[in-house]
Amino acid sequence: MASCAMVLMTAAMAFAQSAPSTPSSDGLDLLKRVAQHYADIESVEERTSSSEYGHSWNKTVLAAAEAPGDRSYYEGRSERGSAIKVTDGKTVWRYRITEHRYTAKPRSIENAARPGVIGMQEMALMNAENLRGSLANMAKQYKSAERLPDETLMVDGRPVSCQVIRVQSSDQKRERPAYSFERKIWIDAERSTVLKTVEQAHTYFIEGNARIPLDQETATSYNRTVLDGVVPDSLFTFSPPADAKLIQDFPDPRDSFGINMTGEPIPLLKLKSADGKVVSLESFRGKPVLLDFWATWCAPCVASLPQLAQIYQEAKDKGLVLLAVDQDEEAATAASFLAQKGYTWPDFHDGDGEIEKLMGSSGVPRLVLVDAQGLIVYDTTGADEDKLRTHLARLGPDYASLAPKPKLAPCAAAR
């Protein structure tokens, strides 16, 4: 695997003449034997889901490789985002392919700093990190497995003789009542590696208090399996694409539901006021800047203004600059509204959409905190005063007093 691109395997089944089924214990023994050390593996999963009023299809491509010296390569691609994680034993690179952004950190720091919540962009990557373990531990969840007649799979135009196993819900050591399934597993008879699995499952998804029945078919093909073999050293060094941006950290997924530019330099924004004056954001370099993207028609935006006013009152003498950027239809609407309410920070109107082009489309309210060097240190959609205060306090000793106050536990009622 010399590049990020995946080589997808196409496989069509051709059934051989059947022979009598062998005992369940034989199937489980075979499944245990294929749980070998997979040094390098790639999988392609295609899932079709159907309910009474819906039908969907999605594909996930995973790759995983490991080598001595704590070196590893993991890649996950799916409809929700694609990402790569590479380590040469000293440095860990994380690259979000669809965002064109990456981080590079010492291995000890990266492992200690990972958040407890995984963002959608890295869900497939997490599955890639678990890919080798899931194959190695496949047999551990079952108390029995049925050996079916051998079959032949066509893989890249060549026939491969396969041993076949069937497992179902009742074969599990611990059944899940909400998920019933039957799974067939094709094993390369010569190499004792899993080539393909097909699972038919019946489950449900929850919508409010309702449980909507759902049928799923999942077909997974395994390509390029290397057992305890030598993996090229080049795989464990990351060369960023030309358009990739190096950032300090990916934002905590709990901080935003939209565009999040945390860790990136703030673009060169030209801010236009209602009276036609143009101010460059660059002119505030040397001071931290808090940008409030808002609109008068946005109820949460308006509701958060008193909180911003209080924070601004506490921080303006320390050097904080507060600037509003509105998304109203008319240039004068937002500025007039702020003036009527007695708010004194300047407002700028993004009438031509240039600011949105540079900052990305997002919901409002959106708060973007830029440090004195022009780096975005906090970017969130929504208004969370405690989180904003926490990030303001991190700007330096002068801002420590802005940290959120500890919440007092409620007093117990006196008897």
C-alpha positions in Angstrom: 0.0 0.0 0.0 2.2 2.8 -1.3 -0.4 5.6 -1.3 -3.6 6.7 0.3 -5.7 5.3 -2.5 -7.3 1.9 -1.9 -7.2 -1.0 -4.4 -10.7 -2.4 -4.2 -11.2 -6.1 -4.6 -14.1 -7.5 -6.6 -15.2 -11.0 -5.9 -18.0 -13.0 -7.4 -19.1 -16.3 -5.9 -19.3 -19.6 -7.8 -20.7 -22.5 -5.8 -19.0 -25.9 -6.0 -20.8 -29.2 -5.7 -22.0 -29.6 -2.1 -20.9 -32.2 0.3 -22.4 -33.2 3.7 -22.1 -30.6 6.5 -19.6 -31.3 9.2 -20.2 -30.9 12.9 -20.4 -27.5 14.6 -17.3 -28.1 16.6 -15.3 -28.5 13.4 -16.4 -25.1 12.2 -15.4 -23.4 15.5 -12.0 -25.1 15.4 -11.4 -23.8 11.9 -12.5 -20.3 12.9 -10.0 -20.4 15.7 -7.2 -21.5 13.4 -7.6 -18.5 11.1 -7.2 -16.0 14.0 -3.6 -15.4 13.1 -1.4 -12.3 13.3 -2.4 -10.1 10.4 0.4 -7.7 9.8 -1.2 -5.9 6.9 -4.9 -6.1 5.8 -7.4 -4.2 3.8 -11.2 -4.6 3.9 -14.1 -3.3 1.8 -17.6 -3.4 3.4 -20.8 -2.7 1.6 -24.0 -2.5 3.6 -27.6 -2.3 2.4 -30.3 -1.3 4.9 -34.0 -1.5 4.3 -37.1 -0.6 6.3 -40.7 -0.4 5.3 -40.3 3.1 3.9 -36.6 3.4 3.3 -33.6 1.9 1.6 -29.9 2.9 1.8 -26.5 1.7 0.7 -23.0 2.7 2.0 -19.5 1.5 1.7 -16.5 1.6 4.1 -12.9 0.9 3.2 -10.4 0.1 6.0 -6.7 -0.6 6.0 -4.4 -1.6 8.9 -0.7 -2.4 9.1 1.6 -2.8 12.0 5.4 -3.5 12.4 7.9 -3.7 15.1 9.1 -0.5 16.8 5.5 0.7 17.5 5.0 1.5 13.8 1.5 1.5 12.4 -0.7 2.7 9.5 -4.5 2.9 9.7 -6.9 4.3 7.2 -10.7 4.5 7.2 -12.9 5.9 4.4 -16.7 6.2 4.7 -19.6 8.4 3.7 -19.1 10.3 7.0 -15.5 11.2 6.4 -12.1 9.7 5.7 -8.9 9.8 7.8 -5.4 8.3 8.1 -3.2 7.7 11.2 0.5 6.9 10.7 3.2 6.5 13.2 6.9 5.7 12.7 7.3 4.9 16.4 8.2 8.5 17.4 5.8 10.8 15.6 2.1 10.3 15.1 0.4 12.0 12.1 -3.4 12.2 11.8 -4.8 13.4 8.5 -8.4 14.0 7.8 -8.6 13.5 4.1 -11.9 15.3 3.4 -10.8 18.3 5.5 -7.2 18.5 4.1 -5.8 19.1 7.6 -3.3 17.1 9.6 -1.5 17.1 13.0 2.0 15.8 13.8 2.8 15.1 17.4 5.3 13.1 19.5 3.8 9.7 20.1 3.7 10.1 23.9 1.8 13.4 23.7 -0.6 12.2 21.0 -1.6 9.1 23.0 -2.1 11.1 26.2 -4.2 13.9 24.6 -6.8 12.0 22.6 -10.4 13.1 23.5 -12.9 10.7 24.8 -15.4 11.5 22.0 -14.6 10.5 18.4 -15.7 12.8 15.6 -17.6 11.5 12.6 -14.6 12.1 10.4 -12.6 9.5 12.4 -15.3 6.8 13.0 -14.0 4.7 10.0 -10.4 5.3 11.2 -11.4 3.9 14.6 -12.7 0.8 12.9 -9.5 0.5 11.0 -7.5 0.5 14.2 -9.7 -2.3 15.4 -9.6 -4.3 12.2 -6.8 -6.7 12.9 -8.0 -7.3 16.4 -11.6 -8.1 15.2 -10.3 -10.8 12.9 -7.9 -12.2 15.5 -10.7 -12.4 18.1 -13.5 -13.4 15.7 -13.9 -16.9 17.2 -14.0 -15.8 20.8 -17.6 -14.5 20.7 -19.0 -17.9 19.6 -19.6 -21.2 21.4 -20.3 -23.0 18.2 -20.0 -22.6 14.4 -21.3 -24.8 11.5 -18.9 -26.0 8.8 -20.6 -25.8 5.4 -19.5 -27.5 2.1 -16.4 -26.0 0.5 -16.9 -23.4 -2.2 -14.9 -21.5 -4.8 -14.6 -17.7 -4.9 -13.5 -15.8 -8.0 -11.0 -13.2 -6.8 -9.4 -10.8 -9.3 -10.3 -13.3 -12.1 -8.8 -16.4 -10.4 -10.6 -19.2 -8.6 -9.8 -19.6 -4.9 -10.8 -22.7 -3.0 -12.5 -21.8 0.2 -13.7 -23.4 3.4 -17.0 -22.1 4.6 -18.4 -21.5 8.0 -21.9 -20.3 9.1 -22.6 -18.6 12.5 -25.8 -17.1 13.7 -27.2 -15.4 16.8 -27.8 -18.6 18.7 -24.1 -19.4 18.3 -23.0 -16.4 20.4 -21.8 -16.8 24.0 -23.9 -13.8 24.8 -26.9 -13.0 22.5 -28.2 -9.5 21.7 -32.0 -9.6 21.7 -32.2 -6.6 19.5 -29.9 -8.0 16.8 -30.4 -11.3 15.1 -28.2 -12.4 12.3 -26.8 -15.2 10.1 -23.2 -14.8 8.8 -21.3 -16.8 6.2 -17.5 -16.7 6.3 -15.3 -17.8 3.4 -11.7 -18.8 4.3 -8.9 -19.2 1.8 -8.1 -22.9 2.2 -4.5 -22.5 1.2 -3.5 -19.5 3.3 -6.1 -19.9 6.1 -7.2 -16.2 5.9 -10.7 -14.8 5.8 -11.6 -13.7 2.3 -15.2 -12.7 2.6 -18.1 -12.5 5.0 -21.8 -11.9 4.2 -24.2 -11.2 7.0 -28.0 -11.0 7.0 -29.3 -9.2 10.1 -32.6 -8.0 11.5 -32.5 -5.2 14.0 -34.2 -1.8 14.5 -33.4 1.9 14.9 -34.9 4.1 17.5 -36.9 7.3 16.6 -38.2 8.9 19.7 -40.0 6.1 21.6 -40.6 4.1 18.5 -38.6 1.1 17.3 -38.5 0.9 13.5 -37.6 -2.6 12.2 -34.6 -2.7 9.9 -33.1 -5.4 7.7 -29.4 -5.2 6.8 -27.1 -7.1 4.5 -23.4 -6.5 5.0 -20.8 -8.0 2.6 -17.1 -7.6 3.5 -14.2 -8.5 1.3 -10.6 -8.8 2.7 -7.8 -7.9 0.4 -4.0 -8.0 0.7 -3.6 -10.0 3.9 0.0 -10.4 5.1 0.5 -12.8 7.9 3.5 -12.0 10.1 5.2 -10.7 7.0 7.4 -7.8 6.2 5.6 -4.5 5.6 7.4 -1.8 3.6 9.0 0.9 5.8 7.7 3.6 3.5 4.2 2.9 4.8 5.0 4.3 8.2 6.1 7.8 7.1 3.5 10.4 6.2 4.1 12.8 3.3 1.3 15.4 3.4 -0.5 16.3 0.1 0.4 19.7 -1.2 -3.0 21.2 -0.2 -2.9 19.8 3.3 -2.7 22.2 6.3 -0.7 21.5 9.4 -2.7 22.4 12.5 -2.0 22.2 16.2 -5.1 20.1 17.2 -8.3 18.9 15.8 -11.2 20.4 17.7 -13.1 18.5 20.3 -16.2 17.2 18.4 -18.4 18.3 21.3 -17.5 21.9 20.6 -19.2 22.3 17.3 -21.7 20.8 14.9 -20.6 22.6 11.8 -17.4 24.0 10.2 -14.6 24.1 12.8 -11.3 25.9 12.1 -9.7 25.4 15.5 -5.9 25.2 15.1 -5.8 27.1 11.8 -4.6 30.7 11.2 -7.5 33.1 10.8 -7.9 34.1 7.1 -7.2 37.6 6.0 -10.7 39.0 6.5 -11.9 42.4 5.2 -14.7 43.6 7.5 -17.3 46.0 6.1 -19.4 48.1 8.5 -22.9 49.4 7.7 -21.6 52.9 6.8 -19.2 51.4 4.2 -16.0 51.5 6.1 -13.6 48.5 5.6 -11.4 47.2 8.5 -8.8 44.5 8.1 -8.8 41.9 10.8 -5.0 41.9 10.4 -5.0 45.4 12.0 -5.9 43.8 15.4 -2.8 41.5 15.4 -1.2 41.6 18.8 -4.6 41.4 20.6 -7.0 38.5 20.9 -10.2 38.8 18.9 -13.5 37.2 19.6 -15.7 37.1 16.4 -19.5 36.6 16.9 -21.2 35.5 13.8 -24.9 36.2 14.3 -28.2 37.5 13.0 -31.1 39.5 14.5 -33.5 36.8 13.3 -31.6 34.1 15.2 -33.2 33.7 18.7 -30.2 31.9 20.3 -27.9 34.7 18.9 -30.0 37.4 20.5 -30.3 35.4 23.8 -26.5 35.1 24.0 -25.8 38.8 23.7 -26.1 39.6 27.5 -23.5 36.9 28.2 -21.1 38.4 25.5 -21.7 41.8 27.0 -20.6 40.6 30.4 -17.6 38.9 29.1 -16.6 41.9 27.0 -17.0 44.1 30.1 -14.6 41.9 32.0 -12.1 41.5 29.2 -11.9 44.6 27.1 -9.5 46.4 29.4 -7.2 43.3 29.2 -7.0 43.7 25.5 -9.8 41.5 24.1 -11.4 42.8 20.9 -15.1 41.8 20.3 -16.4 42.0 16.7 -19.8 41.0 15.4 -20.4 39.8 11.8 -24.1 39.6 10.9 -26.0 37.6 8.4 -29.0 39.9 8.1 -30.4 40.9 4.8 -29.9 44.6 5.2 -26.6 46.1 6.2 -28.0 48.5 8.8 -30.4 46.1 10.6 -27.9 44.4 13.0 -25.9 47.5 13.8 -29.1 49.4 14.6 -30.3 46.5 16.8 -27.0 46.5 18.8 -27.1 50.2 19.3 -30.7 50.1 20.5 -29.8 47.5 23.1 -26.8 49.5 24.3 -24.1 47.1 23.1 -21.0 49.0 22.1 -18.9 46.6 20.1 -18.7 47.1 16.3 -20.8 45.1 13.8 -19.9 44.2 10.3 -22.1 43.0 7.5 -21.2 40.1 5.2 -23.3 41.3 2.3 -21.2 39.9 -0.5 -20.6 36.6 1.3 -16.8 36.9 1.1 -16.3 36.3 4.8 -18.5 33.1 4.6 -16.4 31.9 1.7 -13.2 32.3 3.7 -14.6 31.0 7.0 -16.9 28.3 5.6 -20.7 28.0 5.8 -22.0 27.4 9.3 -25.0 27.9 11.5 -25.3 30.8 13.9 -24.5 31.7 16.6 -20.9 30.9 15.8 -18.1 32.1 18.1 -14.5 32.2 16.9 -11.7 33.1 19.3 -8.4 34.2 17.7 -5.3 34.6 19.8 -2.8 37.5 19.6 -0.8 35.7 16.9 -3.7 35.1 14.6 -4.4 31.5 15.4 -7.9 30.2 15.9 -8.0 28.6 19.4 -11.8 28.1 19.7 -14.5 27.7 17.1 -17.9 26.6 18.0 -21.5 26.7 16.7 -23.8 27.4 19.5 -23.4 29.4 22.7 -21.8 27.8 25.7 -20.6 30.5 28.2 -18.5 28.2 30.3 -16.5 26.7 27.4 -15.9 30.2 26.0 -14.7 31.4 29.3 -12.4 28.4 29.6 -10.7 29.1 26.3 -10.5 32.9 27.1 -8.7 32.0 30.4 -6.1 30.0 28.4 -5.0 33.2 26.5 -2.7 34.0 29.3 -2.3 35.1 33.0 -4.1 38.4 32.3 -7.3 36.4 31.3 -7.2 33.8 34.0 -10.0 35.7 35.9 -12.4 35.0 33.1 -12.5 31.3 33.8 -15.9 29.9 34.7 -16.7 29.9 38.4 -17.0 26.5 40.1 -20.6 25.3 40.3 -21.8 25.0 43.9 -23.6 21.8 44.9 -27.2 22.3 46.0 -27.7 22.5 49.7 -29.5 19.5 51.3 -32.8 20.4 52.9 -32.6 20.7 56.6 -34.5 18.2 58.6 
